[in-house]
């Protein structure tokens, strides 16, 4: 069970209305861990223009938003005392409150900023660091209170196209007794890799991608960034916390390093006209865990004049991702911004 970057090509040949021969390639790539496939398809060159939420921000902010500072205390719920005696968790300007509509047994919401609408370029490293630290603190407070809840993740739907229902920037923190499908497949396959190869999968992937350089982006501290070989979106950025394996391993500097890399990724998205995204950080609560913590980020967008969804029958029903963009080309763009990290 070695790490293999496998792909096959299919060609569709047809003629245009003038009788000229046209050939279009579909490249099918297979995830080196799970074997799941994704498809790189012909890029029509559609220009992606992100929506401007300036007017919506005025309509939904202030007295209309439960996360804005004037409403936070009176409109958001509080945790049970066994989690925190203060009712809410605060780290810098970030505040963690319970999710009124939970996705799992434990579900905190991290309110990132007191600013209602934060554009991609406005996120600072300190703002991001504090938000992720607050998420970590919430998970750590759950550990001694619930031995059955073992599967943790930190997730971000940024802006409405990602599924975010409130414009005010916030992060979802989930801890559950049941793994998500992604968590289950990842645990199952990385365990099998370690049994067969005697190596840790994400460490081996990091080393191989760094040596190849094709999808490698860069490192900030002990956090390595690369583009996924078989992408789950138009971009699919992966971050591997090479020296951190469980939630208790993480320190403030790790989150600062992650935030620095994240702002470079934000610049890479902006260059392409992309803004909205989904982010997930999967981390173990087991102090004996071998796999490094890892994160994935994919952009969300609409296409063309009709604002067509980026998800169609392929993703929704065939559970196979389509991408117009080659991972290797996106990695080149991202490396430019990582070279300028201070």
Buried (B, 14 or more C-beta within 10 A) or exposed (E): BEBEBEBEEEEEEEEEEEEEEEEEEBBBBBBBBBEBBBBBBEEEEBEBEBBEBEEEBEEBBEEEBBBBBEBBEEBBEEBEEEBBEEBBBBBBBBBBBBBEEBEBBBBBBBBBBBBBBBBBEEBEBEBBBBBBBBBBBBBBBBBEEBEEBBBBBBBBBBBBBBEBEBBBBBBBBBBBEEBBEBBEBBBEBBEEBBEEEEBBBBBBBBBBBBEEEBBBBBBBBBBBBBBBBBBBBBBBBBBBBBBBBBBBBBEEEBBBBBBBBBBBBBBBBBEBEBBBBBBBBBBBBEEEBBBBBBBBBBBBBBBEEEEEEBEEEBBEEEEBBBBBBBBBEBBBBBBBBBEEBE
